[in-house]
Amino acid sequence: MTLFEHTPHLYEPQNPNDTHKAERADAGFNERLAVSLTRAVGTMTCAYLFACLALLGFPALAVWLGPSVAIYVTWISQCFIQLVMLSVIMVGQRVQSRGQEIQADEAYNIALKNAHDIAQIAEHLAAQDKELTEQTQILREIKNKL
């Protein structure tokens, strides 16, 4: 006869890194492209390139380089980079932050499981205390009869 029967929590912990890797492997072309561009644009090398591009668009240099170059530089810096790359970077950041979301969910589920297990241990200890108290009382009665 056991004093306590443990009922395990239904959640089985998982490695969030494996889940995130599986999601990344299943990602479509657009997500992979967005993550690649986000990584590339989020470097100091790219910042330097954009700074050079901005300097090429400077009016004094545009006169020296010629009006056709100035038009292209202006279009690339004002239209393409600002409008297109903004949305691409946002998609890439969303995909990259999914890993943190998975880790947060996993930590929450593990905390729930741990809370459940702690409650079970507390119930087990209470059952043991009750049994030990009863056995102590019986032993005292026996001792008093002797």
MDAnalysis code that builds the backbone (N, CA, C; Angstrom):
import MDAnalysis as mda
import numpy as np

u = mda.Universe.empty(438, n_residues=146, atom_resindex=np.repeat(np.arange(146), 3), trajectory=True)
u.add_TopologyAttr("name", ["N", "CA", "C"] * 146)
u.add_TopologyAttr("resid", np.arange(1, 147))
u.add_TopologyAttr("resname", ["MET", "THR", "LEU", "PHE", "GLU", "HIS", "THR", "PRO", "HIS", "LEU", "TYR", "GLU", "PRO", "GLN", "ASN", "PRO", "ASN", "ASP", "THR", "HIS", "LYS", "ALA", "GLU", "ARG", "ALA", "ASP", "ALA", "GLY", "PHE", "ASN", "GLU", "ARG", "LEU", "ALA", "VAL", "SER", "LEU", "THR", "ARG", "ALA", "VAL", "GLY", "THR", "MET", "THR", "CYS", "ALA", "TYR", "LEU", "PHE", "ALA", "CYS", "LEU", "ALA", "LEU", "LEU", "GLY", "PHE", "PRO", "ALA", "LEU", "ALA", "VAL", "TRP", "LEU", "GLY", "PRO", "SER", "VAL", "ALA", "ILE", "TYR", "VAL", "THR", "TRP", "ILE", "SER", "GLN", "CYS", "PHE", "ILE", "GLN", "LEU", "VAL", "MET", "LEU", "SER", "VAL", "ILE", "MET", "VAL", "GLY", "GLN", "ARG", "VAL", "GLN", "SER", "ARG", "GLY", "GLN", "GLU", "ILE", "GLN", "ALA", "ASP", "GLU", "ALA", "TYR", "ASN", "ILE", "ALA", "LEU", "LYS", "ASN", "ALA", "HIS", "ASP", "ILE", "ALA", "GLN", "ILE", "ALA", "GLU", "HIS", "LEU", "ALA", "ALA", "GLN", "ASP", "LYS", "GLU", "LEU", "THR", "GLU", "GLN", "THR", "GLN", "ILE", "LEU", "ARG", "GLU", "ILE", "LYS", "ASN", "LYS", "LEU"])
u.atoms.positions = np.array([
    [0.842, -1.176, 0.000],
    [0.000, 0.000, 0.000],
    [0.889, 1.242, 0.000],
    [0.607, 2.173, -0.898],
    [1.376, 3.408, -0.934],
    [0.561, 4.524, -0.298],
    [1.274, 5.428, 0.296],
    [0.613, 6.568, 0.928],
    [0.172, 7.610, -0.091],
    [0.838, 7.619, -1.228],
    [0.597, 8.689, -2.181],
    [0.805, 8.159, -3.595],
    [-0.044, 8.571, -4.497],
    [0.113, 8.195, -5.897],
    [0.375, 9.452, -6.719],
    [1.540, 9.487, -7.330],
    [1.946, 10.654, -8.120],
    [1.198, 10.658, -9.451],
    [0.628, 11.815, -9.801],
    [0.024, 11.983, -11.128],
    [0.890, 12.970, -11.901],
    [1.635, 12.478, -12.894],
    [2.547, 13.359, -13.621],
    [1.794, 14.390, -14.455],
    [2.436, 15.525, -14.641],
    [1.888, 16.583, -15.484],
    [1.963, 16.127, -16.936],
    [0.998, 16.509, -17.726],
    [0.919, 16.033, -19.102],
    [1.960, 16.654, -20.030],
    [2.484, 17.820, -19.682],
    [3.430, 18.490, -20.568],
    [4.806, 17.859, -20.451],
    [5.389, 17.558, -21.594],
    [6.749, 17.027, -21.639],
    [7.668, 18.111, -22.196],
    [8.667, 18.567, -21.431],
    [9.531, 19.660, -21.901],
    [10.223, 19.328, -23.224],
    [10.416, 20.365, -24.033],
    [11.071, 20.224, -25.329],
    [12.197, 21.238, -25.428],
    [13.090, 20.987, -26.350],
    [14.178, 21.931, -26.593],
    [13.675, 22.993, -27.572],
    [13.527, 24.250, -27.122],
    [13.004, 25.282, -28.026],
    [13.910, 25.548, -29.221],
    [15.203, 25.290, -29.076],
    [16.112, 25.503, -30.202],
    [15.795, 24.539, -31.345],
    [15.442, 23.291, -31.003],
    [15.073, 22.324, -32.036],
    [13.789, 22.755, -32.750],
    [12.825, 23.248, -31.983],
    [11.565, 23.713, -32.579],
    [11.828, 24.872, -33.531],
    [12.672, 25.809, -33.088],
    [12.977, 26.978, -33.928],
    [13.725, 26.558, -35.192],
    [14.663, 25.614, -35.071],
    [15.394, 25.126, -36.246],
    [14.443, 24.465, -37.231],
    [13.482, 23.700, -36.722],
    [12.512, 23.050, -37.605],
    [11.658, 24.083, -38.333],
    [11.245, 25.119, -37.623],
    [10.458, 26.180, -38.260],
    [11.279, 26.909, -39.315],
    [12.544, 27.150, -39.007],
    [13.405, 27.840, -39.972],
    [13.637, 26.972, -41.205],
    [13.745, 25.646, -40.998],
    [13.946, 24.735, -42.130],
    [12.705, 24.703, -43.022],
    [11.537, 24.855, -42.434],
    [10.283, 24.850, -43.189],
    [9.929, 26.215, -43.768],
    [10.754, 27.217, -43.504],
    [10.449, 28.581, -43.961],
    [10.468, 28.640, -45.495],
    [9.626, 29.480, -46.021],
    [9.562, 29.670, -47.469],
    [10.655, 30.605, -47.952],
    [10.665, 30.811, -49.256],
    [11.673, 31.661, -49.881],
    [11.645, 33.075, -49.308],
    [10.459, 33.647, -49.167],
    [10.347, 35.033, -48.695],
    [10.917, 35.199, -47.291],
    [10.634, 34.259, -46.408],
    [11.153, 34.362, -45.037],
    [12.671, 34.211, -45.025],
    [13.193, 33.249, -45.801],
    [14.647, 33.071, -45.842],
    [15.332, 34.302, -46.411],
    [14.749, 34.884, -47.453],
    [15.312, 36.096, -48.047],
    [15.274, 37.254, -47.050],
    [14.148, 37.405, -46.356],
    [14.022, 38.498, -45.384],
    [15.038, 38.355, -44.260],
    [15.241, 37.144, -43.756],
    [16.215, 36.933, -42.686],
    [17.624, 37.216, -43.200],
    [17.930, 36.763, -44.405],
    [19.263, 37.014, -44.979],
    [19.515, 38.503, -45.152],
    [18.530, 39.209, -45.699],
    [18.701, 40.649, -45.889],
    [18.772, 41.390, -44.556],
    [17.991, 40.935, -43.570],
    [18.039, 41.564, -42.240],
    [19.426, 41.408, -41.632],
    [19.988, 40.211, -41.770],
    [21.346, 39.989, -41.250],
    [22.366, 40.846, -41.993],
    [22.209, 40.938, -43.302],
    [23.168, 41.710, -44.104],
    [23.042, 43.201, -43.830],
    [21.821, 43.711, -43.793],
    [21.608, 45.143, -43.585],
    [21.953, 45.537, -42.149],
    [21.839, 44.621, -41.234],
    [22.125, 44.913, -39.833],
    [23.597, 44.802, -39.480],
    [24.472, 45.148, -40.412],
    [25.916, 45.110, -40.149],
    [26.500, 46.511, -40.330],
    [27.642, 46.728, -39.745],
    [28.321, 48.013, -39.912],
    [28.829, 48.172, -41.346],
    [29.182, 47.092, -42.013],
    [29.606, 47.180, -43.407],
    [28.509, 47.796, -44.257],
    [27.288, 47.331, -44.044],
    [26.163, 47.879, -44.796],
    [25.914, 49.338, -44.406],
    [26.094, 49.665, -43.154],
    [25.933, 51.053, -42.717],
    [26.949, 51.954, -43.426],
    [28.181, 51.475, -43.555],
    [29.195, 52.247, -44.267],
    [28.831, 52.404, -45.750],
    [28.325, 51.314, -46.353],
    [27.916, 51.394, -47.755],
    [26.784, 52.397, -47.944],
    [25.813, 52.376, -47.043],
    [24.711, 53.334, -47.133],
    [25.203, 54.764, -46.910],
    [26.179, 54.927, -46.025],
    [26.742, 56.262, -45.797],
    [27.445, 56.762, -47.057],
    [28.181, 55.873, -47.720],
    [28.840, 56.253, -48.977],
    [27.812, 56.600, -50.041],
    [26.743, 55.811, -50.099],
    [25.683, 56.083, -51.058],
    [25.039, 57.443, -50.789],
    [24.841, 57.749, -49.519],
    [24.263, 59.054, -49.158],
    [25.208, 60.182, -49.551],
    [26.515, 59.957, -49.370],
    [27.485, 60.992, -49.762],
    [27.509, 61.191, -51.268],
    [27.305, 60.078, -52.007],
    [27.263, 60.207, -53.471],
    [26.076, 61.042, -53.910],
    [25.024, 61.046, -53.105],
    [23.842, 61.836, -53.425],
    [23.972, 63.291, -53.016],
    [25.059, 63.630, -52.361],
    [25.284, 65.014, -51.939],
    [25.324, 65.907, -53.182],
    [24.614, 67.029, -53.177],
    [24.489, 67.850, -54.398],
    [25.817, 68.251, -55.037],
    [26.822, 68.593, -54.277],
    [28.108, 69.015, -54.868],
    [28.751, 67.861, -55.626],
    [28.691, 66.656, -55.067],
    [29.258, 65.499, -55.754],
    [28.417, 65.121, -56.960],
    [27.097, 65.308, -56.843],
    [26.210, 64.960, -57.952],
    [26.540, 65.797, -59.188],
    [26.876, 67.057, -58.989],
    [27.249, 67.922, -60.113],
    [28.543, 67.422, -60.735],
    [29.480, 66.993, -59.891],
    [30.771, 66.517, -60.368],
    [30.633, 65.177, -61.088],
    [29.784, 64.257, -60.530],
    [29.614, 62.940, -61.132],
    [28.687, 62.956, -62.346],
    [27.838, 63.919, -62.407],
    [26.897, 64.008, -63.536],
    [25.477, 63.802, -63.055],
    [24.522, 64.428, -63.743],
    [23.134, 64.358, -63.301],
    [22.534, 62.958, -63.365],
    [22.968, 62.120, -64.303],
    [22.373, 60.781, -64.396],
    [22.734, 59.937, -63.178],
    [23.968, 60.032, -62.715],
    [24.381, 59.294, -61.517],
    [23.613, 59.807, -60.307],
    [23.445, 61.102, -60.217],
    [22.733, 61.690, -59.085],
    [21.287, 61.218, -59.039],
    [20.661, 61.089, -60.182],
    [19.267, 60.621, -60.218],
    [19.172, 59.186, -59.705],
    [20.088, 58.327, -60.152],
    [20.070, 56.927, -59.701],
    [20.370, 56.810, -58.213],
    [21.353, 57.550, -57.754],
    [21.701, 57.513, -56.331],
    [20.528, 57.992, -55.491],
    [19.874, 59.046, -55.930],
    [18.719, 59.566, -55.202],
    [17.595, 58.539, -55.172],
    [17.335, 57.913, -56.315],
    [16.264, 56.917, -56.366],
    [16.571, 55.735, -55.458],
    [17.817, 55.238, -55.528],
    [18.192, 54.075, -54.706],
    [18.089, 54.414, -53.224],
    [18.627, 55.569, -52.836],
    [18.664, 55.884, -51.403],
    [17.301, 56.295, -50.862],
    [16.536, 57.035, -51.633],
    [15.264, 57.542, -51.106],
    [14.111, 56.581, -51.333],
    [14.068, 55.931, -52.442],
    [12.929, 55.050, -52.733],
    [13.208, 53.611, -52.319],
    [14.227, 53.036, -52.905],
    [14.447, 51.610, -52.715],
    [14.815, 51.259, -51.274],
    [15.879, 51.852, -50.769],
    [16.355, 51.489, -49.429],
    [15.328, 51.838, -48.367],
    [14.789, 53.031, -48.415],
    [13.876, 53.455, -47.346],
    [12.546, 52.733, -47.401],
    [12.000, 52.507, -48.555],
    [10.676, 51.911, -48.649],
    [10.717, 50.388, -48.669],
    [11.532, 49.821, -49.526],
    [11.555, 48.371, -49.681],
    [12.259, 47.699, -48.513],
    [13.423, 48.181, -48.169],
    [14.194, 47.508, -47.119],
    [13.518, 47.603, -45.757],
    [12.761, 48.632, -45.516],
    [12.067, 48.757, -44.238],
    [11.144, 47.576, -44.011],
    [10.330, 47.245, -44.994],
    [9.405, 46.126, -44.818],
    [10.151, 44.795, -44.776],
    [11.201, 44.661, -45.560],
    [11.984, 43.419, -45.546],
    [12.626, 43.212, -44.180],
    [13.172, 44.258, -43.609],
    [13.798, 44.157, -42.292],
    [12.764, 43.807, -41.238],
    [11.579, 44.373, -41.343],
    [10.533, 44.054, -40.367],
    [10.144, 42.579, -40.441],
    [10.045, 42.024, -41.634],
    [9.737, 40.599, -41.787],
    [10.868, 39.757, -41.192],
    [12.098, 40.132, -41.502],
    [13.246, 39.388, -40.967],
    [13.290, 39.420, -39.455],
    [12.991, 40.558, -38.864],
    [12.986, 40.657, -37.403],
    [11.874, 39.809, -36.798],
    [10.726, 39.749, -37.478],
    [9.626, 38.923, -36.990],
    [10.031, 37.453, -36.984],
    [10.667, 37.018, -38.054],
    [11.102, 35.626, -38.144],
    [12.153, 35.329, -37.081],
    [13.101, 36.252, -36.907],
    [14.156, 36.029, -35.913],
    [13.613, 36.046, -34.490],
    [12.610, 36.861, -34.223],
    [12.073, 36.920, -32.855],
    [11.210, 35.714, -32.519],
    [10.842, 34.928, -33.513],
    [10.029, 33.731, -33.270],
    [10.774, 32.763, -32.345],
    [12.073, 32.697, -32.468],
    [12.859, 31.832, -31.577],
    [12.696, 32.237, -30.121],
    [12.671, 33.532, -29.855],
    [12.476, 34.013, -28.486],
    [11.070, 33.693, -27.996],
    [10.107, 33.778, -28.895],
    [8.729, 33.427, -28.544],
    [8.637, 31.963, -28.136],
    [9.277, 31.099, -28.908],
    [9.263, 29.664, -28.615],
    [9.915, 29.401, -27.266],
    [11.033, 30.061, -26.988],
    [11.704, 29.877, -25.705],
    [10.839, 30.360, -24.555],
    [10.139, 31.465, -24.729],
    [9.254, 31.970, -23.679],
    [8.102, 31.000, -23.419],
    [7.523, 30.454, -24.482],
    [6.452, 29.467, -24.318],
    [6.961, 28.235, -23.585],
    [8.139, 27.793, -23.949],
    [8.724, 26.604, -23.303],
    [8.989, 26.867, -21.823],
    [9.541, 28.030, -21.513],
    [9.799, 28.376, -20.108],
    [8.496, 28.426, -19.314],
    [7.444, 28.960, -19.912],
    [6.137, 29.011, -19.247],
    [5.602, 27.614, -18.983],
    [5.663, 26.746, -19.993],
    [5.163, 25.378, -19.821],
    [5.970, 24.603, -18.781],
    [7.263, 24.818, -18.764],
    [8.099, 24.148, -17.754],
    [7.759, 24.668, -16.362],
    [7.514, 25.968, -16.253],
    [7.133, 26.531, -14.955],
    [5.805, 25.943, -14.476],
    [4.856, 25.774, -15.387],
    [3.585, 25.127, -15.027],
    [3.804, 23.697, -14.549],
    [4.640, 22.966, -15.271],
    [4.937, 21.584, -14.891],
    [5.603, 21.542, -13.519],
    [6.565, 22.428, -13.290],
    [7.253, 22.465, -11.995],
    [6.291, 22.813, -10.860],
    [5.389, 23.770, -11.102],
    [4.404, 24.131, -10.077],
    [3.508, 22.942, -9.760],
    [3.111, 22.209, -10.791],
    [2.287, 21.017, -10.586],
    [3.054, 19.978, -9.772],
    [4.309, 19.733, -10.143],
    [5.123, 18.747, -9.419],
    [5.345, 19.161, -7.968],
    [5.549, 20.442, -7.719],
    [5.742, 20.929, -6.348],
    [4.478, 20.709, -5.528],
    [3.318, 20.965, -6.138],
    [2.052, 20.717, -5.440],
    [1.902, 19.238, -5.123],
    [2.295, 18.394, -6.052],
    [2.229, 16.946, -5.822],
    [3.164, 16.534, -4.675],
    [4.343, 17.088, -4.641],
    [5.300, 16.779, -3.569],
    [4.750, 17.248, -2.225],
    [4.143, 18.421, -2.213],
    [3.560, 18.927, -0.971],
    [2.442, 18.006, -0.483],
    [1.601, 17.526, -1.392],
    [0.544, 16.576, -1.010],
    [1.148, 15.277, -0.482],
    [2.212, 14.819, -1.149],
    [2.890, 13.602, -0.712],
    [3.451, 13.775, 0.709],
    [4.097, 14.886, 0.947],
    [4.645, 15.155, 2.275],
    [3.544, 15.254, 3.325],
    [2.426, 15.853, 2.957],
    [1.300, 15.942, 3.900],
    [0.779, 14.552, 4.238],
    [0.691, 13.670, 3.231],
    [0.244, 12.292, 3.470],
    [1.235, 11.558, 4.369],
    [2.525, 11.770, 4.140],
    [3.542, 11.140, 4.992],
    [3.451, 11.666, 6.418],
    [3.270, 12.979, 6.560],
    [3.136, 13.563, 7.900],
    [1.956, 12.965, 8.642],
    [0.854, 12.822, 7.957],
    [-0.338, 12.244, 8.582],
    [-0.061, 10.817, 9.039],
    [0.559, 10.029, 8.168],
    [0.871, 8.634, 8.508],
    [1.872, 8.572, 9.657],
    [2.900, 9.401, 9.614],
    [3.897, 9.402, 10.692],
    [3.274, 9.834, 12.017],
    [2.378, 10.782, 11.962],
    [1.684, 11.227, 13.171],
    [0.864, 10.090, 13.761],
    [0.149, 9.372, 12.913],
    [-0.646, 8.221, 13.391],
    [0.247, 7.139, 13.965],
    [1.369, 6.852, 13.294],
    [2.285, 5.822, 13.796],
    [2.930, 6.246, 15.110],
    [3.248, 7.523, 15.218],
    [3.824, 8.033, 16.466],
    [2.815, 7.895, 17.608],
    [1.572, 8.192, 17.333],
    [0.523, 8.060, 18.349],
    [0.378, 6.605, 18.793],
    [0.410, 5.682, 17.836],
    [0.306, 4.249, 18.170],
    [1.492, 3.823, 19.015],
    [2.704, 4.257, 18.627],
    [3.901, 3.906, 19.400],
    [3.825, 4.470, 20.820],
    [3.293, 5.649, 20.991],
    [3.146, 6.238, 22.331],
    [2.166, 5.431, 23.175],
    [1.086, 5.000, 22.524],
    [0.109, 4.194, 23.245],
    [0.714, 2.876, 23.705],
    [1.482, 2.234, 22.807],
    [2.150, 0.992, 23.151],
    [3.148, 1.214, 24.273],
    [3.905, 2.283, 24.200],
    [4.899, 2.600, 25.221],
    [4.235, 2.857, 26.568],
    [3.098, 3.545, 26.538],
    [2.374, 3.823, 27.794],
    [1.822, 2.553, 28.429],
    [1.481, 1.536, 27.644],
    [0.945, 0.285, 28.168],
    [2.030, -0.566, 28.803],
    [3.273, -0.354, 28.399],
    [4.376, -1.151, 28.948],
    [4.781, -0.679, 30.280],
])
